[in-house]
Amino acid sequence: MDFNFVILAFGQILSAQTIAYALAALGLAVCFGFTGLINFGQAGFMAVGGYAFAITAVKLGWPLWASVLAAIIAAVIFAFILGIPTLRLRADYLSIVTIAAAEIIRYTVKTPSLTPYTGGTDGINGSSNSFDSINPIPAGTYGFGILAKNQDDLWVIIVGWALVIIAALFVWQLMRSPWGRIVKGIREDEDAVRALGKNVYWYKMQALIIGGVLAALGVIINIVPTSLQPDNYGTQTTFFLFTIMLLGGATTVLGPILGSIIFWIVLSLTDGVLSLLVTNHLLPITQVQQGPVRYILVGIALMLIIVFRPQGILGKKREAHFGA
């Protein structure tokens, strides 16, 4: 039996996907965990940021710094468009509107009339050119065996984890500041914060902007080594992000990062184990059914987390309550 899948699973720690979801889940923690906004549209922020980056880098030939800035600005604009009419809604209505907004973005970029700009259902390839052009690492292979990386892969890992560290320090410092104490107060009882003279609406908007920008930065790391595909940013992406955030701890800074690492390792291990069992006829399912079964197990894991440890691995139980 081939058990290389175990090594590959733990290699997910260094993957661009893990880094991207760590950043996006950290942004979701700012919105949901610290501020109490039930934002089901985080995948929309990833799509908006990703397309702003890819279109300016590939279609318009902008330099890397300008494309990154375009992604950030696009996320901020989307936060205003989404937040201005919705942030006064109750939590359940807010969740419906945000998930609908994310789906609108996904279907819009797939529109045939926009294909020359967005690539339609095929997405956009070649986003790595401007990123790789500033790679200072000499050409070659680094590492050993099935975990070996070339210079471009290593460059993505270094930049990506540096961004995660900077983002984590930023959010940690932000939550220790007066601003952080106010948004935590909004999470617990926004009427009390409003009675103290604070502009609750504007603080919510700021939290939504910060969460969206982190999601946009995350998707850049994700699409650089691969490509931008619209169907990668559907509702399943948001639910993955919620699973990751709740797994590590929604009210912590390190929780989403740890959650992303564990989530992708477990998902990869589950896929490897199921493949091994199916190949050796030890499990009465087909290879076609293997994918859905893997996600069924993810759903069961999420339910168990909510029931038995709602605060997550690193969270505190007294903070695992979110006012509606």
C-alpha positions as CSV (number, residue, x, y, z in Angstrom):
1,M,0.0,0.0,0.0
2,D,1.2,3.5,-0.8
3,F,1.1,5.8,2.2
4,N,2.7,8.8,0.5
5,F,-0.6,10.6,1.0
6,V,0.3,11.0,4.7
7,I,3.4,12.9,3.8
8,L,1.5,15.0,1.2
9,A,-1.2,15.7,3.8
10,F,1.2,17.2,6.3
11,G,2.8,19.1,3.4
12,Q,-0.4,21.1,3.3
13,I,1.1,23.2,6.1
14,L,3.2,24.9,3.4
15,S,0.5,25.0,0.7
16,A,-0.8,28.3,-0.8
17,Q,-4.3,27.1,-0.2
18,T,-3.7,26.8,3.5
19,I,-2.1,30.3,3.6
20,A,-5.0,31.8,1.6
21,Y,-7.7,30.3,3.8
22,A,-5.8,31.3,7.0
23,L,-5.9,34.9,5.8
24,A,-9.5,34.8,4.7
25,A,-10.6,33.0,7.9
26,L,-8.7,35.6,10.0
27,G,-10.7,38.3,8.2
28,L,-13.9,36.4,8.9
29,A,-12.9,36.2,12.6
30,V,-12.7,40.1,12.6
31,C,-16.2,40.3,11.2
32,F,-17.9,37.4,13.0
33,G,-15.7,36.3,15.9
34,F,-14.8,39.8,17.2
35,T,-17.7,42.0,15.9
36,G,-20.5,39.5,15.7
37,L,-21.4,40.1,12.0
38,I,-22.8,36.9,10.4
39,N,-21.0,37.5,7.1
40,F,-21.7,34.6,4.7
41,G,-20.2,36.6,1.8
42,Q,-16.4,36.2,2.5
43,A,-16.1,34.1,-0.7
44,G,-17.4,37.2,-2.6
45,F,-14.6,39.3,-1.2
46,M,-12.1,36.7,-2.3
47,A,-13.6,36.7,-5.8
48,V,-13.7,40.5,-6.1
49,G,-10.1,40.7,-4.9
50,G,-8.9,37.9,-7.1
51,Y,-10.5,39.3,-10.3
52,A,-9.2,42.8,-9.6
53,F,-5.7,41.4,-9.2
54,A,-5.9,39.0,-12.2
55,I,-7.5,41.4,-14.6
56,T,-5.0,44.2,-13.9
57,A,-2.0,41.9,-13.9
58,V,-2.9,39.7,-16.9
59,K,-5.2,41.7,-19.1
60,L,-3.9,45.2,-18.4
61,G,-0.2,44.4,-17.6
62,W,0.0,46.4,-14.4
63,P,3.0,45.9,-12.1
64,L,2.6,43.7,-9.1
65,W,2.2,46.5,-6.5
66,A,-0.5,48.2,-8.6
67,S,-2.4,44.9,-9.0
68,V,-2.3,44.2,-5.3
69,L,-3.5,47.8,-4.6
70,A,-6.3,47.2,-7.1
71,A,-7.4,44.1,-5.2
72,I,-7.4,46.0,-1.9
73,I,-9.4,48.9,-3.3
74,A,-11.9,46.5,-5.0
75,A,-12.4,44.8,-1.6
76,V,-13.0,48.1,0.1
77,I,-15.5,49.2,-2.5
78,F,-17.3,45.9,-2.3
79,A,-17.5,46.3,1.5
80,F,-19.1,49.7,1.1
81,I,-21.6,48.4,-1.6
82,L,-22.5,45.5,0.6
83,G,-22.4,47.2,4.0
84,I,-24.2,50.5,3.4
85,P,-27.6,48.9,2.8
86,T,-27.2,45.8,5.0
87,L,-25.3,46.5,8.2
88,R,-28.5,47.8,9.9
89,L,-30.2,44.5,9.3
90,R,-30.6,41.8,12.0
91,A,-28.1,38.9,12.0
92,D,-30.3,36.4,10.1
93,Y,-31.2,38.9,7.3
94,L,-27.6,40.0,7.1
95,S,-26.5,36.4,6.5
96,I,-29.0,36.0,3.7
97,V,-28.0,39.2,1.9
98,T,-24.2,38.5,2.2
99,I,-24.4,35.0,0.8
100,A,-26.6,36.3,-2.1
101,A,-24.1,39.0,-2.8
102,A,-21.3,36.5,-3.1
103,E,-23.3,34.4,-5.5
104,I,-24.1,37.5,-7.6
105,I,-20.4,38.2,-7.9
106,R,-19.7,34.6,-9.0
107,Y,-22.4,34.5,-11.6
108,T,-21.6,38.0,-12.9
109,V,-17.9,37.1,-13.7
110,K,-19.2,34.0,-15.6
111,T,-21.4,36.1,-17.8
112,P,-20.5,35.5,-21.5
113,S,-20.5,39.2,-22.3
114,L,-17.7,39.7,-19.8
115,T,-15.6,36.8,-21.0
116,P,-12.9,39.0,-22.7
117,Y,-12.2,40.5,-19.2
118,T,-13.0,37.8,-16.7
119,G,-12.3,34.7,-18.8
120,G,-15.9,33.4,-18.2
121,T,-16.2,29.9,-16.9
122,D,-12.5,29.3,-17.7
123,G,-11.2,32.0,-15.4
124,I,-7.9,33.7,-15.8
125,N,-4.4,32.1,-16.1
126,G,-1.0,33.7,-15.8
127,S,-1.4,35.7,-12.6
128,S,2.0,34.5,-11.5
129,N,4.1,36.4,-14.1
130,S,4.4,39.7,-12.2
131,F,4.8,37.9,-8.9
132,D,7.5,35.5,-10.1
133,S,9.4,38.4,-11.8
134,I,10.5,39.7,-8.5
135,N,11.5,36.3,-7.1
136,P,15.0,36.6,-5.6
137,I,15.4,32.9,-5.0
138,P,17.9,31.2,-7.4
139,A,16.4,28.6,-9.8
140,G,16.5,25.1,-8.5
141,T,14.7,22.5,-6.4
142,Y,14.5,22.9,-2.6
143,G,13.5,20.2,-0.2
144,F,13.5,16.5,-0.8
145,G,11.2,13.7,-2.1
146,I,7.6,14.4,-2.8
147,L,7.7,17.6,-0.8
148,A,10.4,19.2,-3.0
149,K,9.6,22.7,-4.2
150,N,10.9,24.8,-7.0
151,Q,12.0,28.5,-6.6
152,D,8.5,29.8,-7.5
153,D,6.7,27.6,-5.0
154,L,9.1,28.5,-2.3
155,W,8.7,32.2,-3.0
156,V,4.9,31.9,-2.7
157,I,5.3,30.0,0.7
158,I,7.7,32.7,2.1
159,V,5.6,35.6,1.0
160,G,2.4,34.0,2.0
161,W,3.4,33.0,5.5
162,A,5.0,36.5,6.0
163,L,1.6,38.0,5.1
164,V,-0.1,35.7,7.6
165,I,2.3,36.7,10.4
166,I,1.9,40.4,9.6
167,A,-1.9,40.1,9.4
168,A,-2.0,38.2,12.7
169,L,0.1,40.8,14.5
170,F,-2.1,43.6,13.0
171,V,-5.3,41.9,14.2
172,W,-3.8,41.1,17.6
173,Q,-2.8,44.7,18.2
174,L,-6.1,46.0,16.8
175,M,-8.1,43.9,19.2
176,R,-6.0,45.1,22.2
177,S,-6.7,48.7,21.2
178,P,-9.8,50.8,22.1
179,W,-11.2,50.0,18.7
180,G,-11.1,46.3,19.5
181,R,-12.8,46.7,22.8
182,I,-15.6,48.6,21.1
183,V,-16.2,46.0,18.4
184,K,-16.2,43.2,21.1
185,G,-18.8,45.3,22.9
186,I,-20.9,45.4,19.7
187,R,-20.7,41.6,19.5
188,E,-22.0,41.3,23.1
189,D,-24.6,44.1,23.1
190,E,-24.6,46.7,20.4
191,D,-27.5,48.7,22.0
192,A,-25.3,49.3,25.1
193,V,-22.4,50.5,22.9
194,R,-24.8,52.7,21.0
195,A,-26.1,54.2,24.3
196,L,-22.5,55.2,25.1
197,G,-22.5,57.4,22.0
198,K,-20.5,55.2,19.7
199,N,-21.3,54.9,16.0
200,V,-22.0,51.2,15.8
201,Y,-22.8,51.3,12.1
202,W,-19.4,52.8,11.2
203,Y,-17.5,50.3,13.4
204,K,-19.3,47.4,11.7
205,M,-18.3,48.9,8.4
206,Q,-14.7,49.1,9.4
207,A,-14.7,45.5,10.5
208,L,-16.3,44.4,7.2
209,I,-13.6,46.3,5.3
210,I,-10.7,44.8,7.3
211,G,-12.2,41.3,6.8
212,G,-12.6,41.9,3.1
213,V,-9.1,43.2,2.6
214,L,-7.6,40.1,4.4
215,A,-9.7,37.9,2.1
216,A,-8.5,39.7,-1.0
217,L,-4.8,39.3,0.1
218,G,-5.4,35.7,0.8
219,V,-6.8,34.9,-2.7
220,I,-3.8,36.6,-4.3
221,I,-1.6,34.0,-2.7
222,N,-3.9,31.2,-3.8
223,I,-4.2,32.1,-7.4
224,V,-0.5,33.0,-8.1
225,P,0.7,29.3,-8.3
226,T,-2.5,28.1,-10.0
227,S,-5.2,30.1,-11.7
228,L,-8.4,32.1,-11.0
229,Q,-11.5,29.9,-11.4
230,P,-14.9,31.5,-10.6
231,D,-16.4,28.2,-9.2
232,N,-13.7,28.1,-6.5
233,Y,-15.5,31.0,-4.8
234,G,-19.0,29.6,-4.3
235,T,-20.9,29.1,-1.1
236,Q,-18.7,26.0,-0.2
237,T,-15.7,28.4,0.2
238,T,-17.5,30.4,2.8
239,F,-18.6,27.3,4.7
240,F,-15.0,26.0,4.6
241,L,-13.9,29.3,6.1
242,F,-16.5,29.1,8.9
243,T,-15.4,25.5,9.6
244,I,-11.8,26.7,9.8
245,M,-12.6,29.7,12.0
246,L,-14.8,27.7,14.4
247,L,-12.3,24.8,14.5
248,G,-9.4,27.0,15.7
249,G,-11.5,29.6,17.7
250,A,-13.6,32.4,16.3
251,T,-12.6,34.8,19.0
252,T,-8.9,34.3,18.8
253,V,-6.2,35.5,16.4
254,L,-4.2,32.3,16.1
255,G,-7.3,30.1,15.9
256,P,-8.1,30.7,12.2
257,I,-4.5,30.1,11.3
258,L,-4.4,26.8,13.3
259,G,-7.8,25.9,11.9
260,S,-6.7,26.3,8.3
261,I,-3.7,24.1,8.9
262,I,-5.7,21.3,10.6
263,F,-8.6,21.6,8.1
264,W,-6.5,21.0,5.0
265,I,-4.3,18.3,6.6
266,V,-7.4,16.4,7.7
267,L,-9.2,16.9,4.4
268,S,-6.1,15.6,2.5
269,L,-5.7,12.7,4.9
270,T,-9.4,11.8,4.6
271,D,-9.1,11.8,0.8
272,G,-6.1,9.6,1.0
273,V,-7.6,7.1,3.4
274,L,-10.8,6.9,1.4
275,S,-8.9,6.4,-1.8
276,L,-6.9,3.6,-0.2
277,L,-10.0,1.9,1.1
278,V,-11.8,2.2,-2.2
279,T,-8.9,1.0,-4.3
280,N,-8.4,-2.1,-2.1
281,H,-12.2,-2.8,-2.1
282,L,-12.4,-2.3,1.7
283,L,-15.2,0.4,1.4
284,P,-18.4,-0.3,-0.6
285,I,-18.4,3.0,-2.5
286,T,-17.1,4.1,-5.9
287,Q,-14.4,6.6,-6.7
288,V,-17.1,8.9,-7.9
289,Q,-18.7,8.8,-4.5
290,Q,-15.4,9.3,-2.7
291,G,-15.5,13.1,-3.1
292,P,-19.0,13.7,-1.7
293,V,-18.2,11.3,1.2
294,R,-15.2,13.4,2.1
295,Y,-17.4,16.5,2.4
296,I,-20.0,14.6,4.4
297,L,-17.3,13.9,6.9
298,V,-16.3,17.6,7.0
299,G,-20.0,18.5,7.7
300,I,-20.2,16.0,10.5
301,A,-17.0,17.4,11.9
302,L,-18.4,20.9,11.9
303,M,-21.5,19.7,13.7
304,L,-19.5,18.0,16.4
305,I,-17.4,21.1,16.9
306,I,-20.5,23.3,17.3
307,V,-22.0,20.8,19.8
308,F,-19.1,19.8,21.9
309,R,-16.6,22.7,21.6
310,P,-18.2,25.9,20.2
311,Q,-15.3,28.0,21.3
312,G,-12.9,26.0,19.1
313,I,-9.4,24.7,20.0
314,L,-7.9,28.0,21.3
315,G,-11.1,29.9,22.2
316,K,-12.6,30.6,25.6
317,K,-16.1,29.3,26.4
318,R,-17.3,32.6,27.9
319,E,-16.7,34.3,24.5
320,A,-18.5,31.7,22.4
321,H,-21.8,33.6,22.5
322,F,-22.7,36.0,19.8
323,G,-25.5,38.5,20.1
324,A,-28.0,38.6,17.2
